[in-house]
């Protein structure tokens, strides 16, 4: 029984692989902006971790597979910044 459970857990963790999304962020001027963007990204359902780069004007978002980049961008825009999905 225990072995079966372990096998199921292994399958779930393989199929729910993390997804990496790159976003272009516009309008960040200072570290407070970075904090705002990061906070709004982390509030998006499915997002696990985000790194926001002020100088490069970009963000790397680690999320559950299937989390839409558009949803992330909408959250950033709501916070008052420009956002586009980077290729
Ligand atoms: Cu700022």
PDB file of the backbone (N, CA, C, O) and the ligand in Angstrom, with CONECT records:
HET     CU  A 101       1
ATOM      1  N   UNK A   1       0.844  -1.206   0.000  1.00  0.00           N
ATOM      2  CA  UNK A   1       0.000   0.000   0.000  1.00  0.00           C
ATOM      3  C   UNK A   1       0.872   1.246   0.000  1.00  0.00           C
ATOM      4  O   UNK A   1       0.624   2.192  -0.748  1.00  0.00           O
ATOM      5  N   UNK A   2       1.885   1.235   0.839  1.00  0.00           N
ATOM      6  CA  UNK A   2       2.764   2.398   0.922  1.00  0.00           C
ATOM      7  C   UNK A   2       3.471   2.649  -0.412  1.00  0.00           C
ATOM      8  O   UNK A   2       3.654   3.791  -0.835  1.00  0.00           O
ATOM      9  N   UNK A   3       3.860   1.553  -1.057  1.00  0.00           N
ATOM     10  CA  UNK A   3       4.563   1.678  -2.343  1.00  0.00           C
ATOM     11  C   UNK A   3       3.654   2.309  -3.393  1.00  0.00           C
ATOM     12  O   UNK A   3       4.089   3.139  -4.191  1.00  0.00           O
ATOM     13  N   UNK A   4       2.408   1.910  -3.380  1.00  0.00           N
ATOM     14  CA  UNK A   4       1.450   2.457  -4.346  1.00  0.00           C
ATOM     15  C   UNK A   4       1.321   3.961  -4.145  1.00  0.00           C
ATOM     16  O   UNK A   4       1.343   4.729  -5.107  1.00  0.00           O
ATOM     17  N   UNK A   5       1.188   4.371  -2.897  1.00  0.00           N
ATOM     18  CA  UNK A   5       1.059   5.795  -2.584  1.00  0.00           C
ATOM     19  C   UNK A   5       2.278   6.576  -3.061  1.00  0.00           C
ATOM     20  O   UNK A   5       2.152   7.654  -3.641  1.00  0.00           O
ATOM     21  N   UNK A   6       3.441   6.024  -2.813  1.00  0.00           N
ATOM     22  CA  UNK A   6       4.677   6.687  -3.230  1.00  0.00           C
ATOM     23  C   UNK A   6       4.713   6.861  -4.736  1.00  0.00           C
ATOM     24  O   UNK A   6       5.138   7.896  -5.249  1.00  0.00           O
ATOM     25  N   UNK A   7       4.254   5.817  -5.445  1.00  0.00           N
ATOM     26  CA  UNK A   7       4.245   5.879  -6.906  1.00  0.00           C
ATOM     27  C   UNK A   7       3.323   6.996  -7.376  1.00  0.00           C
ATOM     28  O   UNK A   7       3.649   7.727  -8.311  1.00  0.00           O
ATOM     29  N   UNK A   8       2.178   7.123  -6.729  1.00  0.00           N
ATOM     30  CA  UNK A   8       1.226   8.171  -7.113  1.00  0.00           C
ATOM     31  C   UNK A   8       1.837   9.548  -6.872  1.00  0.00           C
ATOM     32  O   UNK A   8       1.728  10.435  -7.718  1.00  0.00           O
ATOM     33  N   UNK A   9       2.464   9.722  -5.743  1.00  0.00           N
ATOM     34  CA  UNK A   9       3.101  11.006  -5.431  1.00  0.00           C
ATOM     35  C   UNK A   9       4.153  11.335  -6.478  1.00  0.00           C
ATOM     36  O   UNK A   9       4.264  12.483  -6.909  1.00  0.00           O
ATOM     37  N   UNK A  10       4.927  10.332  -6.889  1.00  0.00           N
ATOM     38  CA  UNK A  10       5.977  10.553  -7.880  1.00  0.00           C
ATOM     39  C   UNK A  10       5.376  11.018  -9.197  1.00  0.00           C
ATOM     40  O   UNK A  10       5.906  11.929  -9.833  1.00  0.00           O
ATOM     41  N   UNK A  11       4.264  10.396  -9.618  1.00  0.00           N
ATOM     42  CA  UNK A  11       3.629  10.767 -10.885  1.00  0.00           C
ATOM     43  C   UNK A  11       3.123  12.205 -10.820  1.00  0.00           C
ATOM     44  O   UNK A  11       3.310  12.982 -11.755  1.00  0.00           O
ATOM     45  N   UNK A  12       2.485  12.545  -9.710  1.00  0.00           N
ATOM     46  CA  UNK A  12       1.922  13.892  -9.563  1.00  0.00           C
ATOM     47  C   UNK A  12       3.029  14.943  -9.639  1.00  0.00           C
ATOM     48  O   UNK A  12       2.866  15.981 -10.280  1.00  0.00           O
ATOM     49  N   UNK A  13       4.158  14.664  -8.980  1.00  0.00           N
ATOM     50  CA  UNK A  13       5.203  15.683  -8.974  1.00  0.00           C
ATOM     51  C   UNK A  13       5.871  15.805 -10.339  1.00  0.00           C
ATOM     52  O   UNK A  13       6.455  16.844 -10.647  1.00  0.00           O
ATOM     53  N   UNK A  14       5.795  14.768 -11.153  1.00  0.00           N
ATOM     54  CA  UNK A  14       6.369  14.866 -12.499  1.00  0.00           C
ATOM     55  C   UNK A  14       5.428  15.666 -13.408  1.00  0.00           C
ATOM     56  O   UNK A  14       5.868  16.528 -14.169  1.00  0.00           O
ATOM     57  N   UNK A  15       4.124  15.365 -13.316  1.00  0.00           N
ATOM     58  CA  UNK A  15       3.197  16.012 -14.240  1.00  0.00           C
ATOM     59  C   UNK A  15       2.949  17.470 -13.871  1.00  0.00           C
ATOM     60  O   UNK A  15       2.593  18.271 -14.735  1.00  0.00           O
ATOM     61  N   UNK A  16       3.134  17.831 -12.586  1.00  0.00           N
ATOM     62  CA  UNK A  16       2.903  19.225 -12.225  1.00  0.00           C
ATOM     63  C   UNK A  16       4.237  19.971 -12.155  1.00  0.00           C
ATOM     64  O   UNK A  16       4.567  20.596 -11.148  1.00  0.00           O
ATOM     65  N   UNK A  17       4.981  19.889 -13.234  1.00  0.00           N
ATOM     66  CA  UNK A  17       6.275  20.549 -13.308  1.00  0.00           C
ATOM     67  C   UNK A  17       6.112  22.056 -13.299  1.00  0.00           C
ATOM     68  O   UNK A  17       5.097  22.590 -13.746  1.00  0.00           O
ATOM     69  N   UNK A  18       7.096  22.710 -12.799  1.00  0.00           N
ATOM     70  CA  UNK A  18       7.047  24.164 -12.766  1.00  0.00           C
ATOM     71  C   UNK A  18       7.224  24.740 -14.166  1.00  0.00           C
ATOM     72  O   UNK A  18       7.837  24.137 -15.047  1.00  0.00           O
ATOM     73  N   UNK A  19       6.676  25.901 -14.324  1.00  0.00           N
ATOM     74  CA  UNK A  19       6.731  26.584 -15.606  1.00  0.00           C
ATOM     75  C   UNK A  19       7.494  27.893 -15.377  1.00  0.00           C
ATOM     76  O   UNK A  19       7.325  28.553 -14.352  1.00  0.00           O
ATOM     77  N   UNK A  20       8.318  28.245 -16.332  1.00  0.00           N
ATOM     78  CA  UNK A  20       9.073  29.495 -16.238  1.00  0.00           C
ATOM     79  C   UNK A  20       8.556  30.472 -17.286  1.00  0.00           C
ATOM     80  O   UNK A  20       8.465  30.141 -18.468  1.00  0.00           O
ATOM     81  N   UNK A  21       8.224  31.666 -16.846  1.00  0.00           N
ATOM     82  CA  UNK A  21       7.709  32.668 -17.770  1.00  0.00           C
ATOM     83  C   UNK A  21       8.545  33.937 -17.670  1.00  0.00           C
ATOM     84  O   UNK A  21       8.844  34.407 -16.573  1.00  0.00           O
ATOM     85  N   UNK A  22       8.916  34.484 -18.815  1.00  0.00           N
ATOM     86  CA  UNK A  22       9.650  35.753 -18.842  1.00  0.00           C
ATOM     87  C   UNK A  22       8.704  36.865 -19.249  1.00  0.00           C
ATOM     88  O   UNK A  22       7.959  36.751 -20.222  1.00  0.00           O
ATOM     89  N   UNK A  23       8.751  37.934 -18.488  1.00  0.00           N
ATOM     90  CA  UNK A  23       7.896  39.079 -18.782  1.00  0.00           C
ATOM     91  C   UNK A  23       8.746  40.331 -18.959  1.00  0.00           C
ATOM     92  O   UNK A  23       9.761  40.510 -18.287  1.00  0.00           O
ATOM     93  N   UNK A  24       8.314  41.193 -19.876  1.00  0.00           N
ATOM     94  CA  UNK A  24       8.953  42.503 -20.010  1.00  0.00           C
ATOM     95  C   UNK A  24       8.125  43.478 -19.186  1.00  0.00           C
ATOM     96  O   UNK A  24       6.913  43.591 -19.375  1.00  0.00           O
ATOM     97  N   UNK A  25       8.784  44.177 -18.274  1.00  0.00           N
ATOM     98  CA  UNK A  25       8.067  45.120 -17.414  1.00  0.00           C
ATOM     99  C   UNK A  25       8.519  46.527 -17.753  1.00  0.00           C
ATOM    100  O   UNK A  25       9.714  46.800 -17.869  1.00  0.00           O
ATOM    101  N   UNK A  26       7.549  47.416 -17.912  1.00  0.00           N
ATOM    102  CA  UNK A  26       7.890  48.808 -18.210  1.00  0.00           C
ATOM    103  C   UNK A  26       7.433  49.738 -17.096  1.00  0.00           C
ATOM    104  O   UNK A  26       6.386  49.532 -16.482  1.00  0.00           O
ATOM    105  N   UNK A  27       8.231  50.755 -16.849  1.00  0.00           N
ATOM    106  CA  UNK A  27       7.834  51.791 -15.897  1.00  0.00           C
ATOM    107  C   UNK A  27       8.416  51.651 -14.503  1.00  0.00           C
ATOM    108  O   UNK A  27       8.077  52.427 -13.610  1.00  0.00           O
ATOM    109  N   UNK A  28       9.288  50.670 -14.304  1.00  0.00           N
ATOM    110  CA  UNK A  28       9.906  50.538 -12.978  1.00  0.00           C
ATOM    111  C   UNK A  28      11.054  51.536 -12.857  1.00  0.00           C
ATOM    112  O   UNK A  28      11.934  51.598 -13.716  1.00  0.00           O
ATOM    113  N   UNK A  29      11.028  52.324 -11.765  1.00  0.00           N
ATOM    114  CA  UNK A  29      12.031  53.363 -11.599  1.00  0.00           C
ATOM    115  C   UNK A  29      12.958  53.148 -10.405  1.00  0.00           C
ATOM    116  O   UNK A  29      14.072  53.671 -10.378  1.00  0.00           O
ATOM    117  N   UNK A  30      12.504  52.390  -9.434  1.00  0.00           N
ATOM    118  CA  UNK A  30      13.272  52.240  -8.200  1.00  0.00           C
ATOM    119  C   UNK A  30      12.963  50.913  -7.524  1.00  0.00           C
ATOM    120  O   UNK A  30      12.075  50.178  -7.957  1.00  0.00           O
ATOM    121  N   UNK A  31      13.699  50.611  -6.461  1.00  0.00           N
ATOM    122  CA  UNK A  31      13.461  49.337  -5.765  1.00  0.00           C
ATOM    123  C   UNK A  31      12.032  49.157  -5.258  1.00  0.00           C
ATOM    124  O   UNK A  31      11.554  48.028  -5.141  1.00  0.00           O
ATOM    125  N   UNK A  32      11.354  50.252  -4.959  1.00  0.00           N
ATOM    126  CA  UNK A  32       9.967  50.135  -4.491  1.00  0.00           C
ATOM    127  C   UNK A  32       9.078  49.594  -5.609  1.00  0.00           C
ATOM    128  O   UNK A  32       8.146  48.830  -5.361  1.00  0.00           O
ATOM    129  N   UNK A  33       9.379  50.002  -6.843  1.00  0.00           N
ATOM    130  CA  UNK A  33       8.628  49.504  -8.003  1.00  0.00           C
ATOM    131  C   UNK A  33       8.838  47.995  -8.135  1.00  0.00           C
ATOM    132  O   UNK A  33       7.901  47.241  -8.396  1.00  0.00           O
ATOM    133  N   UNK A  34      10.087  47.579  -7.947  1.00  0.00           N
ATOM    134  CA  UNK A  34      10.415  46.158  -8.038  1.00  0.00           C
ATOM    135  C   UNK A  34       9.590  45.377  -7.026  1.00  0.00           C
ATOM    136  O   UNK A  34       9.049  44.311  -7.320  1.00  0.00           O
ATOM    137  N   UNK A  35       9.511  45.941  -5.826  1.00  0.00           N
ATOM    138  CA  UNK A  35       8.750  45.299  -4.757  1.00  0.00           C
ATOM    139  C   UNK A  35       7.265  45.212  -5.121  1.00  0.00           C
ATOM    140  O   UNK A  35       6.613  44.198  -4.874  1.00  0.00           O
ATOM    141  N   UNK A  36       6.745  46.292  -5.711  1.00  0.00           N
ATOM    142  CA  UNK A  36       5.340  46.301  -6.130  1.00  0.00           C
ATOM    143  C   UNK A  36       5.067  45.224  -7.168  1.00  0.00           C
ATOM    144  O   UNK A  36       4.104  44.466  -7.058  1.00  0.00           O
ATOM    145  N   UNK A  37       5.931  45.169  -8.179  1.00  0.00           N
ATOM    146  CA  UNK A  37       5.752  44.210  -9.270  1.00  0.00           C
ATOM    147  C   UNK A  37       5.851  42.785  -8.740  1.00  0.00           C
ATOM    148  O   UNK A  37       5.038  41.919  -9.062  1.00  0.00           O
ATOM    149  N   UNK A  38       6.868  42.573  -7.919  1.00  0.00           N
ATOM    150  CA  UNK A  38       7.079  41.254  -7.332  1.00  0.00           C
ATOM    151  C   UNK A  38       5.867  40.830  -6.503  1.00  0.00           C
ATOM    152  O   UNK A  38       5.407  39.691  -6.584  1.00  0.00           O
ATOM    153  N   UNK A  39       5.365  41.766  -5.710  1.00  0.00           N
ATOM    154  CA  UNK A  39       4.214  41.477  -4.863  1.00  0.00           C
ATOM    155  C   UNK A  39       2.984  41.120  -5.676  1.00  0.00           C
ATOM    156  O   UNK A  39       2.254  40.188  -5.336  1.00  0.00           O
ATOM    157  N   UNK A  40       2.755  41.869  -6.759  1.00  0.00           N
ATOM    158  CA  UNK A  40       1.556  41.591  -7.548  1.00  0.00           C
ATOM    159  C   UNK A  40       1.695  40.277  -8.309  1.00  0.00           C
ATOM    160  O   UNK A  40       0.713  39.565  -8.517  1.00  0.00           O
ATOM    161  N   UNK A  41       2.917  39.961  -8.723  1.00  0.00           N
ATOM    162  CA  UNK A  41       3.128  38.673  -9.403  1.00  0.00           C
ATOM    163  C   UNK A  41       2.910  37.510  -8.439  1.00  0.00           C
ATOM    164  O   UNK A  41       2.281  36.509  -8.784  1.00  0.00           O
ATOM    165  N   UNK A  42       3.436  37.659  -7.237  1.00  0.00           N
ATOM    166  CA  UNK A  42       3.330  36.582  -6.258  1.00  0.00           C
ATOM    167  C   UNK A  42       1.892  36.369  -5.785  1.00  0.00           C
ATOM    168  O   UNK A  42       1.565  35.313  -5.242  1.00  0.00           O
ATOM    169  N   UNK A  43       1.036  37.370  -5.988  1.00  0.00           N
ATOM    170  CA  UNK A  43      -0.368  37.236  -5.600  1.00  0.00           C
ATOM    171  C   UNK A  43      -1.178  36.447  -6.627  1.00  0.00           C
ATOM    172  O   UNK A  43      -2.297  36.018  -6.344  1.00  0.00           O
ATOM    173  N   UNK A  44      -0.611  36.256  -7.816  1.00  0.00           N
ATOM    174  CA  UNK A  44      -1.328  35.518  -8.866  1.00  0.00           C
ATOM    175  C   UNK A  44      -1.386  34.041  -8.489  1.00  0.00           C
ATOM    176  O   UNK A  44      -0.386  33.445  -8.087  1.00  0.00           O
ATOM    177  N   UNK A  45      -2.561  33.472  -8.627  1.00  0.00           N
ATOM    178  CA  UNK A  45      -2.749  32.055  -8.278  1.00  0.00           C
ATOM    179  C   UNK A  45      -1.852  31.190  -9.168  1.00  0.00           C
ATOM    180  O   UNK A  45      -1.860  31.306 -10.393  1.00  0.00           O
ATOM    181  N   UNK A  46      -1.081  30.322  -8.511  1.00  0.00           N
ATOM    182  CA  UNK A  46      -0.215  29.419  -9.261  1.00  0.00           C
ATOM    183  C   UNK A  46       1.233  29.861  -9.260  1.00  0.00           C
ATOM    184  O   UNK A  46       2.137  29.054  -9.477  1.00  0.00           O
ATOM    185  N   UNK A  47       1.457  31.166  -9.010  1.00  0.00           N
ATOM    186  CA  UNK A  47       2.834  31.666  -8.994  1.00  0.00           C
ATOM    187  C   UNK A  47       3.531  31.239  -7.707  1.00  0.00           C
ATOM    188  O   UNK A  47       3.006  31.412  -6.607  1.00  0.00           O
ATOM    189  N   UNK A  48       4.725  30.677  -7.872  1.00  0.00           N
ATOM    190  CA  UNK A  48       5.467  30.187  -6.714  1.00  0.00           C
ATOM    191  C   UNK A  48       6.598  31.119  -6.322  1.00  0.00           C
ATOM    192  O   UNK A  48       6.921  31.268  -5.144  1.00  0.00           O
ATOM    193  N   UNK A  49       7.189  31.739  -7.319  1.00  0.00           N
ATOM    194  CA  UNK A  49       8.380  32.539  -7.061  1.00  0.00           C
ATOM    195  C   UNK A  49       8.560  33.502  -8.224  1.00  0.00           C
ATOM    196  O   UNK A  49       8.254  33.169  -9.369  1.00  0.00           O
ATOM    197  N   UNK A  50       9.057  34.698  -7.928  1.00  0.00           N
ATOM    198  CA  UNK A  50       9.350  35.600  -9.035  1.00  0.00           C
ATOM    199  C   UNK A  50      10.613  36.398  -8.751  1.00  0.00           C
ATOM    200  O   UNK A  50      10.900  36.765  -7.612  1.00  0.00           O
ATOM    201  N   UNK A  51      11.351  36.654  -9.812  1.00  0.00           N
ATOM    202  CA  UNK A  51      12.524  37.508  -9.718  1.00  0.00           C
ATOM    203  C   UNK A  51      12.286  38.682 -10.648  1.00  0.00           C
ATOM    204  O   UNK A  51      11.958  38.503 -11.821  1.00  0.00           O
ATOM    205  N   UNK A  52      12.454  39.885 -10.116  1.00  0.00           N
ATOM    206  CA  UNK A  52      12.204  41.079 -10.907  1.00  0.00           C
ATOM    207  C   UNK A  52      13.499  41.873 -11.030  1.00  0.00           C
ATOM    208  O   UNK A  52      14.171  42.141 -10.034  1.00  0.00           O
ATOM    209  N   UNK A  53      13.842  42.245 -12.259  1.00  0.00           N
ATOM    210  CA  UNK A  53      15.101  42.943 -12.526  1.00  0.00           C
ATOM    211  C   UNK A  53      14.834  44.369 -12.985  1.00  0.00           C
ATOM    212  O   UNK A  53      14.331  44.607 -14.083  1.00  0.00           O
ATOM    213  N   UNK A  54      15.185  45.304 -12.119  1.00  0.00           N
ATOM    214  CA  UNK A  54      14.921  46.720 -12.376  1.00  0.00           C
ATOM    215  C   UNK A  54      15.663  47.208 -13.620  1.00  0.00           C
ATOM    216  O   UNK A  54      15.065  47.820 -14.505  1.00  0.00           O
ATOM    217  N   UNK A  55      16.974  46.934 -13.683  1.00  0.00           N
ATOM    218  CA  UNK A  55      17.801  47.453 -14.773  1.00  0.00           C
ATOM    219  C   UNK A  55      17.387  46.887 -16.129  1.00  0.00           C
ATOM    220  O   UNK A  55      17.369  47.599 -17.133  1.00  0.00           O
ATOM    221  N   UNK A  56      17.060  45.613 -16.140  1.00  0.00           N
ATOM    222  CA  UNK A  56      16.691  44.962 -17.401  1.00  0.00           C
ATOM    223  C   UNK A  56      15.211  45.150 -17.746  1.00  0.00           C
ATOM    224  O   UNK A  56      14.792  44.872 -18.870  1.00  0.00           O
ATOM    225  N   UNK A  57      14.428  45.620 -16.780  1.00  0.00           N
ATOM    226  CA  UNK A  57      13.004  45.770 -16.999  1.00  0.00           C
ATOM    227  C   UNK A  57      12.336  44.456 -17.323  1.00  0.00           C
ATOM    228  O   UNK A  57      11.531  44.354 -18.248  1.00  0.00           O
ATOM    229  N   UNK A  58      12.690  43.449 -16.538  1.00  0.00           N
ATOM    230  CA  UNK A  58      12.069  42.155 -16.820  1.00  0.00           C
ATOM    231  C   UNK A  58      11.803  41.371 -15.546  1.00  0.00           C
ATOM    232  O   UNK A  58      12.296  41.701 -14.467  1.00  0.00           O
ATOM    233  N   UNK A  59      11.015  40.332 -15.705  1.00  0.00           N
ATOM    234  CA  UNK A  59      10.701  39.464 -14.583  1.00  0.00           C
ATOM    235  C   UNK A  59      10.727  38.016 -15.043  1.00  0.00           C
ATOM    236  O   UNK A  59      10.312  37.692 -16.156  1.00  0.00           O
ATOM    237  N   UNK A  60      11.218  37.158 -14.171  1.00  0.00           N
ATOM    238  CA  UNK A  60      11.187  35.715 -14.412  1.00  0.00           C
ATOM    239  C   UNK A  60      10.253  35.124 -13.362  1.00  0.00           C
ATOM    240  O   UNK A  60      10.455  35.300 -12.161  1.00  0.00           O
ATOM    241  N   UNK A  61       9.244  34.430 -13.831  1.00  0.00           N
ATOM    242  CA  UNK A  61       8.243  33.913 -12.908  1.00  0.00           C
ATOM    243  C   UNK A  61       8.192  32.384 -12.946  1.00  0.00           C
ATOM    244  O   UNK A  61       8.043  31.768 -14.002  1.00  0.00           O
ATOM    245  N   UNK A  62       8.319  31.806 -11.769  1.00  0.00           N
ATOM    246  CA  UNK A  62       8.198  30.359 -11.636  1.00  0.00           C
ATOM    247  C   UNK A  62       6.794  30.082 -11.126  1.00  0.00           C
ATOM    248  O   UNK A  62       6.378  30.617 -10.098  1.00  0.00           O
ATOM    249  N   UNK A  63       6.072  29.246 -11.848  1.00  0.00           N
ATOM    250  CA  UNK A  63       4.687  28.992 -11.461  1.00  0.00           C
ATOM    251  C   UNK A  63       4.294  27.554 -11.749  1.00  0.00           C
ATOM    252  O   UNK A  63       5.030  26.800 -12.386  1.00  0.00           O
ATOM    253  N   UNK A  64       3.128  27.201 -11.269  1.00  0.00           N
ATOM    254  CA  UNK A  64       2.585  25.885 -11.587  1.00  0.00           C
ATOM    255  C   UNK A  64       2.296  25.843 -13.086  1.00  0.00           C
ATOM    256  O   UNK A  64       1.909  26.844 -13.689  1.00  0.00           O
ATOM    257  N   UNK A  65       2.490  24.676 -13.666  1.00  0.00           N
ATOM    258  CA  UNK A  65       2.253  24.519 -15.096  1.00  0.00           C
ATOM    259  C   UNK A  65       0.812  24.916 -15.432  1.00  0.00           C
ATOM    260  O   UNK A  65      -0.125  24.521 -14.739  1.00  0.00           O
ATOM    261  N   UNK A  66       0.646  25.693 -16.492  1.00  0.00           N
ATOM    262  CA  UNK A  66      -0.696  26.083 -16.904  1.00  0.00           C
ATOM    263  C   UNK A  66      -1.101  27.473 -16.442  1.00  0.00           C
ATOM    264  O   UNK A  66      -2.154  27.979 -16.831  1.00  0.00           O
ATOM    265  N   UNK A  67      -0.266  28.091 -15.611  1.00  0.00           N
ATOM    266  CA  UNK A  67      -0.555  29.467 -15.198  1.00  0.00           C
ATOM    267  C   UNK A  67      -0.333  30.378 -16.403  1.00  0.00           C
ATOM    268  O   UNK A  67       0.730  30.356 -17.023  1.00  0.00           O
ATOM    269  N   UNK A  68      -1.339  31.172 -16.724  1.00  0.00           N
ATOM    270  CA  UNK A  68      -1.254  31.984 -17.932  1.00  0.00           C
ATOM    271  C   UNK A  68      -0.393  33.230 -17.752  1.00  0.00           C
ATOM    272  O   UNK A  68      -0.526  33.956 -16.767  1.00  0.00           O
ATOM    273  N   UNK A  69       0.486  33.463 -18.712  1.00  0.00           N
ATOM    274  CA  UNK A  69       1.341  34.648 -18.693  1.00  0.00           C
ATOM    275  C   UNK A  69       0.492  35.912 -18.734  1.00  0.00           C
ATOM    276  O   UNK A  69       0.848  36.929 -18.139  1.00  0.00           O
ATOM    277  N   UNK A  70      -0.630  35.842 -19.440  1.00  0.00           N
ATOM    278  CA  UNK A  70      -1.521  37.001 -19.557  1.00  0.00           C
ATOM    279  C   UNK A  70      -2.078  37.395 -18.189  1.00  0.00           C
ATOM    280  O   UNK A  70      -2.229  38.577 -17.882  1.00  0.00           O
ATOM    281  N   UNK A  71      -2.379  36.389 -17.379  1.00  0.00           N
ATOM    282  CA  UNK A  71      -2.894  36.651 -16.033  1.00  0.00           C
ATOM    283  C   UNK A  71      -1.840  37.363 -15.200  1.00  0.00           C
ATOM    284  O   UNK A  71      -2.145  38.274 -14.430  1.00  0.00           O
ATOM    285  N   UNK A  72      -0.587  36.932 -15.367  1.00  0.00           N
ATOM    286  CA  UNK A  72       0.511  37.576 -14.639  1.00  0.00           C
ATOM    287  C   UNK A  72       0.635  39.033 -15.083  1.00  0.00           C
ATOM    288  O   UNK A  72       0.784  39.934 -14.256  1.00  0.00           O
ATOM    289  N   UNK A  73       0.573  39.252 -16.387  1.00  0.00           N
ATOM    290  CA  UNK A  73       0.702  40.606 -16.925  1.00  0.00           C
ATOM    291  C   UNK A  73      -0.438  41.496 -16.439  1.00  0.00           C
ATOM    292  O   UNK A  73      -0.226  42.664 -16.112  1.00  0.00           O
ATOM    293  N   UNK A  74      -1.633  40.946 -16.395  1.00  0.00           N
ATOM    294  CA  UNK A  74      -2.774  41.728 -15.924  1.00  0.00           C
ATOM    295  C   UNK A  74      -2.536  42.228 -14.503  1.00  0.00           C
ATOM    296  O   UNK A  74      -2.869  43.365 -14.168  1.00  0.00           O
ATOM    297  N   UNK A  75      -1.950  41.356 -13.666  1.00  0.00           N
ATOM    298  CA  UNK A  75      -1.667  41.738 -12.279  1.00  0.00           C
ATOM    299  C   UNK A  75      -0.642  42.870 -12.232  1.00  0.00           C
ATOM    300  O   UNK A  75      -0.766  43.799 -11.434  1.00  0.00           O
ATOM    301  N   UNK A  76       0.369  42.782 -13.094  1.00  0.00           N
ATOM    302  CA  UNK A  76       1.402  43.822 -13.149  1.00  0.00           C
ATOM    303  C   UNK A  76       0.796  45.141 -13.624  1.00  0.00           C
ATOM    304  O   UNK A  76       1.108  46.207 -13.093  1.00  0.00           O
ATOM    305  N   UNK A  77      -0.072  45.053 -14.632  1.00  0.00           N
ATOM    306  CA  UNK A  77      -0.709  46.259 -15.172  1.00  0.00           C
ATOM    307  C   UNK A  77      -1.599  46.915 -14.125  1.00  0.00           C
ATOM    308  O   UNK A  77      -1.653  48.141 -14.024  1.00  0.00           O
ATOM    309  N   UNK A  78      -2.294  46.090 -13.350  1.00  0.00           N
ATOM    310  CA  UNK A  78      -3.160  46.591 -12.287  1.00  0.00           C
ATOM    311  C   UNK A  78      -2.343  47.374 -11.264  1.00  0.00           C
ATOM    312  O   UNK A  78      -2.840  48.316 -10.646  1.00  0.00           O
ATOM    313  N   UNK A  79      -1.085  46.973 -11.093  1.00  0.00           N
ATOM    314  CA  UNK A  79      -0.209  47.658 -10.143  1.00  0.00           C
ATOM    315  C   UNK A  79       0.346  48.947 -10.748  1.00  0.00           C
ATOM    316  O   UNK A  79       1.013  49.723 -10.063  1.00  0.00           O
ATOM    317  N   UNK A  80       0.070  49.174 -12.035  1.00  0.00           N
ATOM    318  CA  UNK A  80       0.449  50.437 -12.666  1.00  0.00           C
ATOM    319  C   UNK A  80       1.671  50.392 -13.558  1.00  0.00           C
ATOM    320  O   UNK A  80       2.248  51.432 -13.877  1.00  0.00           O
ATOM    321  N   UNK A  81       2.068  49.212 -13.960  1.00  0.00           N
ATOM    322  CA  UNK A  81       3.243  49.088 -14.830  1.00  0.00           C
ATOM    323  C   UNK A  81       2.875  48.456 -16.160  1.00  0.00           C
ATOM    324  O   UNK A  81       1.847  47.792 -16.287  1.00  0.00           O
ATOM    325  N   UNK A  82       3.727  48.673 -17.142  1.00  0.00           N
ATOM    326  CA  UNK A  82       3.511  48.061 -18.441  1.00  0.00           C
ATOM    327  C   UNK A  82       4.034  46.630 -18.414  1.00  0.00           C
ATOM    328  O   UNK A  82       5.007  46.325 -17.725  1.00  0.00           O
ATOM    329  N   UNK A  83       3.378  45.763 -19.168  1.00  0.00           N
ATOM    330  CA  UNK A  83       3.829  44.376 -19.164  1.00  0.00           C
ATOM    331  C   UNK A  83       3.560  43.723 -20.507  1.00  0.00           C
ATOM    332  O   UNK A  83       2.505  43.905 -21.115  1.00  0.00           O
ATOM    333  N   UNK A  84       4.543  42.958 -20.949  1.00  0.00           N
ATOM    334  CA  UNK A  84       4.374  42.165 -22.165  1.00  0.00           C
ATOM    335  C   UNK A  84       5.040  40.819 -21.943  1.00  0.00           C
ATOM    336  O   UNK A  84       6.023  40.708 -21.210  1.00  0.00           O
ATOM    337  N   UNK A  85       4.494  39.805 -22.583  1.00  0.00           N
ATOM    338  CA  UNK A  85       5.094  38.473 -22.466  1.00  0.00           C
ATOM    339  C   UNK A  85       6.302  38.414 -23.379  1.00  0.00           C
ATOM    340  O   UNK A  85       6.194  38.638 -24.585  1.00  0.00           O
ATOM    341  N   UNK A  86       7.465  38.108 -22.791  1.00  0.00           N
ATOM    342  CA  UNK A  86       8.687  38.013 -23.579  1.00  0.00           C
ATOM    343  C   UNK A  86       8.736  36.660 -24.265  1.00  0.00           C
ATOM    344  O   UNK A  86       8.255  35.658 -23.736  1.00  0.00           O
ATOM    345  N   UNK A  87       9.327  36.649 -25.456  1.00  0.00           N
ATOM    346  CA  UNK A  87       9.421  35.387 -26.195  1.00  0.00           C
ATOM    347  C   UNK A  87      10.598  34.575 -25.697  1.00  0.00           C
ATOM    348  O   UNK A  87      10.845  33.477 -26.196  1.00  0.00           O
TER     349      UNK A  87
HETATM  350 CU    CU A 101       9.593  53.144  -7.890  1.00  0.00          CU
END
